[in-house]
Amino acid sequence: MKERVVYVCDRCGYESPKWFGRCPSCGAWNSAVEVKKSEKRGKSSPSSLMKLSQISVESDDRLRVGDSVIDSILGGGFVKGQVVLLGGEPGIGKSTLALQIANHLVENGKRVLYASGEESAKQIKIRASRINVSGDILVTNDQDIDSVLKSVNGMDFLVIDSVQTFYDSDVGSIPGGIAQIRSVTSKVVEFSKKSSVVSLIIGHITKSGDIAGPKIIEHIVDTVLYFEGERTTDYRLLRVYKNRFGPSGEVGIFEMREEGLLGIENPVFVGEDLPFGNAVACVVEGSHPLIVQIQALVSKSRVPSPRRNSVGVDHNRVSAIIATMSKILKLPLDFHDVYVKVLGGLRITDPAVDLAISAAVFSSLIEMDIGRTVFMGEVGLDGMVRPPYSLRRRLETLKKSGFDELAGNFEEATMRVRSLSNLSEVIK
């Protein structure tokens, strides 16, 4: 075994066998850090080959948490040897969720090591007491990743909180740099695959919205989870962006309470009073229908270029809907500022929210409320309304929640539906 030295850019992850003053990839100066890599010498032994048909998968290869929301979005629980990256803004609840998962597993007879580089053991105990976590979780504040991994022998689950605070002694840079983050993550992945230990790595999100460190972390791990939501609200969304062992795009809804995060099966994010500028939509995120409230504010612009602002829904989508309404319906929106928001701190990706946005914008423009009618449908650039997908699941959720008046381009015998095939019919 021989060691070789390479130089890695601490900004973008560029790797070179020679030292460089300026990174050829991102242009950063003095960003090269020395990294030692092991090289095997001599004849290599042949790889062990296995036929896929001869590999058996047992039912207990899944590590079920015991929380219905978490197990559901993961496709039935963690897979042994799985490495999960949990990202989110500071204070959103990542450490709380990780501690609750660890507690569930300990209560089910599993051994868990919680490695924290941000909190002392006493601080973890204080937080655990606040959220009623009483399981026998092992805790360490050691930030040397090699030392931590040596302590995981015989464990079932490992938490790294957070990856920016741990270091690899073979990398000549301070913790938090890209070279350190990549090396630490690679060692955790290698260890998990060999030992079948499930590892949960927590990573902070930067101002640009990415997990601190490069995107290469997301490529290395098996599953990427993002914790979303505004810290000023009680609701949090746990969104699956990548999952090698289950469906991606799934969403779990949690409510932040004094005793921790509580999973919600059928959430409704609609208030009792709906004045003008408000519309109700039923959207599907992952496989879960959500009833949400869309709010719009239309006011005369004081500048030549009117403002277009959106919170919780894609800005380009909102701009396209406003342009379509202005062109097709001849509405004076070119002279108005338009603000659109999804209440509850949620972020919606379902195109079926288009019709509710259109209704909310027009309602604010003419200052007329539209009540608790649920609008569902995608609006094309030609002004035509297209039916939403997964209509049956949406209708079942609406019936359970007491909504009985719908609007969109579909038919439903058991509920009152206002058939809308284009935006002109929305106005009528």
LUMKOLLO-552689 format. One record per residue (C-alpha): residue in one letter; chain; residue number from 1; x, y, z. Coordinates in Angstrom, 1 decimal. Example, Ala and Ser with C-alpha at 12.3 -4.5 7.8 and 13.67 -1.06 7.14 Angstrom:
BEGIN
SITE  resn  chain  resi       x       y       z
SITE     a      A     1    12.3    -4.5     7.8
SITE     s      A     2    13.7    -1.1     7.1
//
This chain:
BEGIN
SITE  resn  chain  resi       x       y       z
SITE     m      A     1     0.0     0.0     0.0
SITE     k      A     2     1.5     3.3    -1.1
SITE     e      A     3     0.3     6.8    -0.5
SITE     r      A     4     0.2     9.5    -3.2
SITE     v      A     5    -0.5    13.2    -2.8
SITE     v      A     6    -3.1    15.1    -4.8
SITE     y      A     7    -4.3    18.6    -4.6
SITE     v      A     8    -8.0    19.5    -4.3
SITE     c      A     9    -9.6    22.9    -4.7
SITE     d      A    10   -11.4    23.7    -1.5
SITE     r      A    11   -14.0    25.7    -3.4
SITE     c      A    12   -15.2    23.5    -6.2
SITE     g      A    13   -13.5    20.1    -5.7
SITE     y      A    14   -11.2    20.2    -8.7
SITE     e      A    15    -8.4    17.6    -8.3
SITE     s      A    16    -4.9    17.8    -9.7
SITE     p      A    17    -1.6    15.7    -9.1
SITE     k      A    18     0.3    19.0    -9.0
SITE     w      A    19    -0.1    22.1    -6.8
SITE     f      A    20    -1.8    25.0    -8.4
SITE     g      A    21    -2.0    28.7    -7.3
SITE     r      A    22    -5.3    29.4    -9.2
SITE     c      A    23    -7.9    26.7    -9.7
SITE     p      A    24    -8.3    26.0   -13.4
SITE     s      A    25   -12.0    25.1   -12.8
SITE     c      A    26   -13.5    27.9   -10.7
SITE     g      A    27   -10.7    30.5   -10.8
SITE     a      A    28   -10.2    30.7    -7.0
SITE     w      A    29    -6.7    31.6    -5.7
SITE     n      A    30    -4.8    29.7    -3.0
SITE     s      A    31    -7.6    27.1    -2.7
SITE     a      A    32    -5.4    24.0    -3.2
SITE     v      A    33    -5.3    21.6    -0.2
SITE     e      A    34    -3.1    18.5     0.0
SITE     v      A    35    -5.0    15.2     0.2
SITE     k      A    36    -3.3    11.8     0.7
SITE     k      A    37    -4.6     8.9    -1.2
SITE     s      A    38    -3.7     5.2    -0.9
SITE     e      A    39    -2.6     3.2    -3.9
SITE     k      A    40    -2.4    -0.6    -4.0
SITE     r      A    41     0.8    -2.0    -5.5
SITE     g      A    42     1.4    -5.4    -7.1
SITE     k      A    43    -1.0    -7.7    -8.7
SITE     s      A    44    -4.6    -7.1    -7.9
SITE     s      A    45    -6.9   -10.1    -7.0
SITE     p      A    46    -9.8   -10.8    -9.2
SITE     s      A    47   -13.1    -9.2    -8.2
SITE     s      A    48   -15.7   -11.5    -6.6
SITE     l      A    49   -18.5   -12.0    -9.1
SITE     m      A    50   -22.0   -12.8    -8.2
SITE     k      A    51   -25.1   -13.6   -10.3
SITE     l      A    52   -27.9   -11.1    -9.6
SITE     s      A    53   -30.5   -14.0    -9.6
SITE     q      A    54   -28.6   -15.8    -6.8
SITE     i      A    55   -28.6   -12.8    -4.4
SITE     s      A    56   -31.3   -13.1    -1.8
SITE     v      A    57   -33.0   -10.1    -0.2
SITE     e      A    58   -34.6   -10.7     3.1
SITE     s      A    59   -37.6    -8.7     4.5
SITE     d      A    60   -35.5    -7.7     7.5
SITE     d      A    61   -33.0    -5.8     5.2
SITE     r      A    62   -35.2    -2.8     5.8
SITE     l      A    63   -34.7    -0.9     9.1
SITE     r      A    64   -38.2     0.4     9.9
SITE     v      A    65   -38.2     3.6    12.1
SITE     g      A    66   -41.7     3.1    13.5
SITE     d      A    67   -42.8     6.6    12.3
SITE     s      A    68   -45.5     6.1     9.6
SITE     v      A    69   -44.6     9.3     7.7
SITE     i      A    70   -40.8     8.7     7.6
SITE     d      A    71   -41.2     5.0     6.7
SITE     s      A    72   -43.6     5.9     4.0
SITE     i      A    73   -41.5     8.4     2.2
SITE     l      A    74   -38.5     6.1     2.4
SITE     g      A    75   -40.3     3.3     0.7
SITE     g      A    76   -40.7     1.2     3.8
SITE     g      A    77   -37.8     2.3     6.0
SITE     f      A    78   -34.0     2.4     5.7
SITE     v      A    79   -32.1    -0.2     3.8
SITE     k      A    80   -29.2    -1.7     5.6
SITE     g      A    81   -26.0     0.0     4.5
SITE     q      A    82   -27.9     3.0     3.2
SITE     v      A    83   -26.3     6.5     3.5
SITE     v      A    84   -28.8     9.4     3.8
SITE     l      A    85   -28.1    13.1     3.4
SITE     l      A    86   -30.5    15.3     5.3
SITE     g      A    87   -30.2    19.0     4.3
SITE     g      A    88   -32.0    22.1     5.5
SITE     e      A    89   -31.5    25.7     6.7
SITE     p      A    90   -30.1    26.3    10.2
SITE     g      A    91   -32.8    26.0    12.8
SITE     i      A    92   -35.3    24.2    10.6
SITE     g      A    93   -35.3    21.0    12.7
SITE     k      A    94   -32.8    18.7    11.2
SITE     s      A    95   -31.1    17.7    14.5
SITE     t      A    96   -34.5    17.3    16.2
SITE     l      A    97   -35.7    15.0    13.5
SITE     a      A    98   -32.5    13.0    13.6
SITE     l      A    99   -32.7    12.6    17.4
SITE     q      A   100   -36.3    11.5    17.1
SITE     i      A   101   -35.4     8.9    14.5
SITE     a      A   102   -32.6     7.6    16.7
SITE     n      A   103   -35.0     7.4    19.7
SITE     h      A   104   -37.5     5.4    17.6
SITE     l      A   105   -34.8     2.9    16.6
SITE     v      A   106   -33.5     2.5    20.1
SITE     e      A   107   -37.0     1.8    21.4
SITE     n      A   108   -37.2    -1.0    18.7
SITE     g      A   109   -34.0    -2.6    20.1
SITE     k      A   110   -31.5    -1.1    17.7
SITE     r      A   111   -28.1     0.4    18.7
SITE     v      A   112   -27.5     4.0    17.7
SITE     l      A   113   -24.5     6.3    17.8
SITE     y      A   114   -25.2    10.0    17.6
SITE     a      A   115   -21.9    11.8    16.7
SITE     s      A   116   -22.2    15.6    17.1
SITE     g      A   117   -19.6    18.2    16.2
SITE     e      A   118   -21.9    21.1    17.0
SITE     e      A   119   -23.4    20.3    20.4
SITE     s      A   120   -21.9    18.9    23.6
SITE     a      A   121   -23.3    15.8    25.2
SITE     k      A   122   -25.1    18.0    27.8
SITE     q      A   123   -26.6    20.2    25.1
SITE     i      A   124   -27.9    17.1    23.3
SITE     k      A   125   -29.3    15.8    26.6
SITE     i      A   126   -31.2    19.2    27.2
SITE     r      A   127   -32.7    19.0    23.7
SITE     a      A   128   -33.6    15.3    24.2
SITE     s      A   129   -35.4    16.1    27.4
SITE     r      A   130   -37.3    18.9    25.8
SITE     i      A   131   -38.7    16.6    23.1
SITE     n      A   132   -39.2    13.6    25.4
SITE     v      A   133   -36.4    11.5    24.0
SITE     s      A   134   -35.4     9.0    26.6
SITE     g      A   135   -33.9     6.1    24.7
SITE     d      A   136   -30.4     4.8    25.5
SITE     i      A   137   -28.7     6.6    22.6
SITE     l      A   138   -24.9     6.6    22.6
SITE     v      A   139   -23.4    10.0    22.1
SITE     t      A   140   -19.9    11.2    21.1
SITE     n      A   141   -18.4    14.7    20.4
SITE     d      A   142   -15.3    13.3    18.7
SITE     q      A   143   -14.9    15.1    15.3
SITE     d      A   144   -12.2    12.8    13.8
SITE     i      A   145   -14.2    10.7    11.4
SITE     d      A   146   -11.8     7.8    11.6
SITE     s      A   147   -12.2     7.7    15.4
SITE     v      A   148   -15.9     7.9    15.1
SITE     l      A   149   -16.2     5.0    12.6
SITE     k      A   150   -14.1     2.8    14.9
SITE     s      A   151   -16.7     3.3    17.6
SITE     v      A   152   -19.6     2.2    15.4
SITE     n      A   153   -18.7    -1.5    15.5
SITE     g      A   154   -21.9    -3.5    16.4
SITE     m      A   155   -24.1    -0.5    15.8
SITE     d      A   156   -27.2    -0.4    13.6
SITE     f      A   157   -27.5     3.4    12.9
SITE     l      A   158   -25.0     6.3    12.8
SITE     v      A   159   -25.9    10.0    12.9
SITE     i      A   160   -23.3    12.6    11.7
SITE     d      A   161   -24.4    16.1    12.9
SITE     s      A   162   -23.2    17.9    10.9
SITE     v      A   163   -20.8    16.9     8.1
SITE     q      A   164   -19.3    20.4     8.1
SITE     t      A   165   -17.9    20.0    11.6
SITE     f      A   166   -16.0    16.7    11.1
SITE     y      A   167   -12.5    16.2     9.6
SITE     d      A   168   -10.3    13.6     8.0
SITE     s      A   169    -6.7    13.8     9.3
SITE     d      A   170    -5.4    12.8     5.9
SITE     v      A   171    -6.7    16.0     4.4
SITE     g      A   172    -4.7    19.1     5.1
SITE     s      A   173    -7.4    21.7     5.6
SITE     i      A   174    -9.8    22.9     8.3
SITE     p      A   175   -13.3    21.2     8.7
SITE     g      A   176   -16.0    22.6     6.5
SITE     g      A   177   -14.0    22.8     3.3
SITE     i      A   178   -15.0    21.0     0.2
SITE     a      A   179   -12.0    18.6     0.3
SITE     q      A   180   -12.8    17.7     4.0
SITE     i      A   181   -16.6    17.3     3.4
SITE     r      A   182   -16.0    15.0     0.4
SITE     s      A   183   -13.4    12.9     2.2
SITE     v      A   184   -15.5    12.6     5.3
SITE     t      A   185   -18.6    11.6     3.3
SITE     s      A   186   -16.6     9.1     1.2
SITE     k      A   187   -15.3     7.3     4.3
SITE     v      A   188   -18.8     7.1     5.9
SITE     v      A   189   -20.2     5.7     2.6
SITE     e      A   190   -17.4     3.1     2.4
SITE     f      A   191   -17.9     2.1     6.0
SITE     s      A   192   -21.7     1.8     5.7
SITE     k      A   193   -21.5    -0.5     2.6
SITE     k      A   194   -19.0    -2.8     4.3
SITE     s      A   195   -20.7    -3.0     7.7
SITE     s      A   196   -24.4    -2.6     6.7
SITE     v      A   197   -24.8     0.3     9.2
SITE     v      A   198   -27.3     2.9     8.1
SITE     s      A   199   -25.8     6.4     8.2
SITE     l      A   200   -27.7     9.7     8.4
SITE     i      A   201   -25.5    12.7     7.5
SITE     i      A   202   -26.8    16.2     8.3
SITE     g      A   203   -25.7    19.0     6.0
SITE     h      A   204   -26.5    22.7     6.3
SITE     i      A   205   -27.9    24.7     3.3
SITE     t      A   206   -26.1    27.8     2.1
SITE     k      A   207   -27.6    31.2     1.0
SITE     s      A   208   -27.7    29.9    -2.6
SITE     g      A   209   -30.0    27.0    -1.4
SITE     d      A   210   -27.5    24.2    -1.8
SITE     i      A   211   -26.1    21.9     0.8
SITE     a      A   212   -22.9    23.5     2.1
SITE     g      A   213   -20.1    21.8     0.1
SITE     p      A   214   -20.4    20.7    -3.5
SITE     k      A   215   -23.1    18.8    -5.2
SITE     i      A   216   -20.7    15.8    -5.2
SITE     i      A   217   -22.0    14.9    -1.8
SITE     e      A   218   -25.5    14.3    -3.3
SITE     h      A   219   -23.9    12.0    -5.9
SITE     i      A   220   -22.1     9.9    -3.4
SITE     v      A   221   -24.9     9.1    -1.0
SITE     d      A   222   -27.9     6.9    -1.6
SITE     t      A   223   -30.7     9.2    -0.5
SITE     v      A   224   -31.1    13.0    -0.3
SITE     l      A   225   -33.7    14.5     1.9
SITE     y      A   226   -34.4    18.3     2.2
SITE     f      A   227   -36.2    19.8     5.1
SITE     e      A   228   -38.3    22.7     3.9
SITE     g      A   229   -40.5    25.3     5.5
SITE     e      A   230   -40.4    28.7     7.1
SITE     r      A   231   -39.1    28.8    10.7
SITE     t      A   232   -41.8    31.3    11.5
SITE     t      A   233   -44.5    28.6    10.8
SITE     d      A   234   -45.1    25.3    12.5
SITE     y      A   235   -45.2    23.2     9.4
SITE     r      A   236   -42.2    21.4     7.8
SITE     l      A   237   -41.9    19.4     4.6
SITE     l      A   238   -39.4    16.5     4.3
SITE     r      A   239   -38.9    16.1     0.6
SITE     v      A   240   -37.1    13.2    -1.1
SITE     y      A   241   -35.0    14.5    -3.9
SITE     k      A   242   -33.1    11.2    -4.5
SITE     n      A   243   -33.6     7.7    -3.4
SITE     r      A   244   -31.9     4.6    -4.8
SITE     f      A   245   -34.1     2.3    -2.8
SITE     g      A   246   -37.5     3.9    -3.2
SITE     p      A   247   -39.5     6.5    -5.1
SITE     s      A   248   -38.1    10.0    -5.3
SITE     g      A   249   -40.3    13.1    -5.1
SITE     e      A   250   -42.2    11.8    -2.0
SITE     v      A   251   -43.1    14.4     0.7
SITE     g      A   252   -43.7    14.0     4.4
SITE     i      A   253   -45.5    16.7     6.4
SITE     f      A   254   -44.5    17.5    10.0
SITE     e      A   255   -45.8    20.0    12.6
SITE     m      A   256   -43.2    21.5    14.9
SITE     r      A   257   -44.4    21.4    18.5
SITE     e      A   258   -42.8    21.9    21.9
SITE     e      A   259   -42.4    18.1    22.2
SITE     g      A   260   -40.8    17.8    18.8
SITE     l      A   261   -41.9    17.0    15.2
SITE     l      A   262   -45.2    15.3    14.7
SITE     g      A   263   -46.0    13.7    11.4
SITE     i      A   264   -49.3    14.7     9.8
SITE     e      A   265   -51.2    12.2     7.6
SITE     n      A   266   -53.9    14.5     5.9
SITE     p      A   267   -52.9    18.1     6.4
SITE     v      A   268   -55.2    21.1     5.4
SITE     f      A   269   -53.5    24.4     5.0
SITE     v      A   270   -56.6    26.6     4.6
SITE     g      A   271   -57.9    29.2     7.0
SITE     e      A   272   -61.6    29.7     7.9
SITE     d      A   273   -61.9    33.2     6.3
SITE     l      A   274   -61.1    33.6     2.6
SITE     p      A   275   -61.4    37.3     1.5
SITE     f      A   276   -60.8    38.4    -2.0
SITE     g      A   277   -57.4    37.5    -3.4
SITE     n      A   278   -57.6    34.0    -1.9
SITE     a      A   279   -58.2    30.6    -3.6
SITE     v      A   280   -58.1    27.0    -2.5
SITE     a      A   281   -56.1    24.4    -4.4
SITE     c      A   282   -55.6    20.6    -4.0
SITE     v      A   283   -52.1    19.7    -5.1
SITE     v      A   284   -50.1    16.5    -5.1
SITE     e      A   285   -46.5    16.5    -3.8
SITE     g      A   286   -45.0    13.1    -4.1
SITE     s      A   287   -48.0    10.8    -3.5
SITE     h      A   288   -49.7    13.0    -0.9
SITE     p      A   289   -52.6    15.3    -1.8
SITE     l      A   290   -52.4    18.6     0.1
SITE     i      A   291   -55.2    21.2     0.4
SITE     v      A   292   -53.5    24.6     0.3
SITE     q      A   293   -54.4    28.3     0.3
SITE     i      A   294   -53.1    30.5    -2.5
SITE     q      A   295   -53.0    34.2    -1.8
SITE     a      A   296   -52.6    37.0    -4.4
SITE     l      A   297   -52.2    40.8    -4.2
SITE     v      A   298   -52.7    42.9    -7.3
SITE     s      A   299   -52.0    46.6    -7.0
SITE     k      A   300   -51.4    49.5    -9.4
SITE     s      A   301   -47.7    49.8   -10.3
SITE     r      A   302   -45.8    53.0    -9.6
SITE     v      A   303   -42.9    52.1   -11.8
SITE     p      A   304   -42.7    51.4   -15.6
SITE     s      A   305   -41.8    47.7   -15.0
SITE     p      A   306   -44.4    46.2   -12.7
SITE     r      A   307   -43.2    43.7   -10.0
SITE     r      A   308   -43.8    40.0   -10.1
SITE     n      A   309   -43.1    38.3    -6.8
SITE     s      A   310   -43.9    34.7    -5.7
SITE     v      A   311   -43.3    32.8    -2.5
SITE     g      A   312   -43.8    29.0    -2.4
SITE     v      A   313   -44.3    28.6    -6.1
SITE     d      A   314   -41.9    28.9    -9.1
SITE     h      A   315   -41.5    32.6   -10.2
SITE     n      A   316   -41.4    31.7   -13.9
SITE     r      A   317   -44.7    29.8   -13.6
SITE     v      A   318   -46.4    32.7   -12.0
SITE     s      A   319   -45.0    35.2   -14.6
SITE     a      A   320   -46.3    32.9   -17.4
SITE     i      A   321   -49.8    32.7   -15.9
SITE     i      A   322   -49.9    36.5   -15.5
SITE     a      A   323   -48.8    37.0   -19.1
SITE     t      A   324   -51.4    34.5   -20.3
SITE     m      A   325   -54.2    36.3   -18.4
SITE     s      A   326   -53.1    39.6   -19.7
SITE     k      A   327   -53.0    38.4   -23.3
SITE     i      A   328   -55.9    36.1   -23.5
SITE     l      A   329   -58.3    37.9   -21.2
SITE     k      A   330   -57.2    41.4   -22.1
SITE     l      A   331   -56.7    42.2   -18.4
SITE     p      A   332   -54.6    45.3   -17.4
SITE     l      A   333   -52.1    43.3   -15.5
SITE     d      A   334   -49.2    44.9   -17.4
SITE     f      A   335   -49.8    48.0   -15.2
SITE     h      A   336   -50.1    46.2   -11.9
SITE     d      A   337   -47.7    44.7    -9.4
SITE     v      A   338   -48.7    41.1    -8.7
SITE     y      A   339   -47.6    39.1    -5.5
SITE     v      A   340   -48.4    35.5    -5.1
SITE     k      A   341   -47.9    33.4    -2.0
SITE     v      A   342   -48.6    29.9    -0.8
SITE     l      A   343   -49.6    30.1     2.9
SITE     g      A   344   -48.1    27.9     5.5
SITE     g      A   345   -44.5    28.1     4.3
SITE     l      A   346   -45.0    25.4     1.7
SITE     r      A   347   -43.4    25.1    -1.7
SITE     i      A   348   -45.6    23.7    -4.5
SITE     t      A   349   -44.3    22.1    -7.6
SITE     d      A   350   -47.6    20.6    -8.9
SITE     p      A   351   -48.7    22.3   -12.2
SITE     a      A   352   -52.4    21.8   -11.1
SITE     v      A   353   -51.9    24.9    -8.9
SITE     d      A   354   -52.1    27.1   -12.0
SITE     l      A   355   -55.9    27.5   -12.0
SITE     a      A   356   -56.0    28.5    -8.3
SITE     i      A   357   -53.3    31.1    -8.9
SITE     s      A   358   -55.3    32.5   -11.8
SITE     a      A   359   -58.4    32.6    -9.7
SITE     a      A   360   -56.6    34.3    -6.8
SITE     v      A   361   -55.1    37.0    -9.1
SITE     f      A   362   -58.4    37.8   -10.7
SITE     s      A   363   -60.2    37.8    -7.4
SITE     s      A   364   -57.7    40.4    -6.1
SITE     l      A   365   -57.9    42.5    -9.2
SITE     i      A   366   -61.7    42.9    -9.1
SITE     e      A   367   -61.8    42.7    -5.2
SITE     m      A   368   -64.4    39.9    -5.1
SITE     d      A   369   -64.1    36.9    -2.9
SITE     i      A   370   -64.6    33.4    -4.4
SITE     g      A   371   -65.3    31.4    -1.3
SITE     r      A   372   -64.1    27.8    -0.6
SITE     t      A   373   -64.3    26.5    -4.2
SITE     v      A   374   -61.3    24.3    -4.9
SITE     f      A   375   -59.5    25.1    -8.2
SITE     m      A   376   -57.5    22.3    -9.8
SITE     g      A   377   -55.9    22.4   -13.3
SITE     e      A   378   -52.9    23.3   -15.3
SITE     v      A   379   -53.2    26.5   -17.4
SITE     g      A   380   -51.4    26.4   -20.8
SITE     l      A   381   -50.0    29.4   -22.6
SITE     d      A   382   -53.1    29.3   -24.9
SITE     g      A   383   -55.4    29.8   -21.9
SITE     m      A   384   -56.7    26.3   -22.0
SITE     v      A   385   -57.2    24.4   -18.7
SITE     r      A   386   -56.0    20.8   -18.5
SITE     p      A   387   -57.2    18.2   -16.0
SITE     p      A   388   -54.9    17.4   -13.1
SITE     y      A   389   -53.3    14.0   -12.7
SITE     s      A   390   -54.1    11.7    -9.8
SITE     l      A   391   -57.6    13.1    -9.8
SITE     r      A   392   -59.1    10.2    -7.8
SITE     r      A   393   -56.7    10.7    -4.9
SITE     r      A   394   -57.4    14.4    -4.8
SITE     l      A   395   -61.1    13.9    -4.7
SITE     e      A   396   -60.9    11.4    -1.9
SITE     t      A   397   -58.8    13.9     0.2
SITE     l      A   398   -61.3    16.7    -0.5
SITE     k      A   399   -64.3    14.6     0.6
SITE     k      A   400   -62.6    13.7     3.8
SITE     s      A   401   -61.8    17.3     4.5
SITE     g      A   402   -65.4    18.6     3.8
SITE     f      A   403   -64.8    20.4     0.5
SITE     d      A   404   -67.7    19.8    -1.9
SITE     e      A   405   -67.4    22.5    -4.6
SITE     l      A   406   -64.8    22.1    -7.3
SITE     a      A   407   -63.7    24.0   -10.4
SITE     g      A   408   -61.7    22.6   -13.3
SITE     n      A   409   -61.7    20.7   -16.6
SITE     f      A   410   -63.1    17.4   -15.3
SITE     e      A   411   -66.3    15.7   -14.4
SITE     e      A   412   -67.3    14.2   -11.0
SITE     a      A   413   -70.8    12.8   -10.3
SITE     t      A   414   -70.6    12.8    -6.5
SITE     m      A   415   -69.4    16.4    -6.1
SITE     r      A   416   -70.4    19.8    -7.5
SITE     v      A   417   -68.0    20.8   -10.3
SITE     r      A   418   -67.9    24.0   -12.2
SITE     s      A   419   -66.5    22.9   -15.6
SITE     l      A   420   -63.8    25.2   -16.8
SITE     s      A   421   -62.0    24.5   -20.0
SITE     n      A   422   -60.3    27.8   -20.5
SITE     l      A   423   -59.5    31.0   -18.6
SITE     s      A   424   -62.5    32.9   -20.1
SITE     e      A   425   -64.8    30.6   -18.3
SITE     v      A   426   -62.9    31.2   -15.0
SITE     i      A   427   -63.8    34.9   -15.4
SITE     k      A   428   -67.4    34.2   -16.1
//
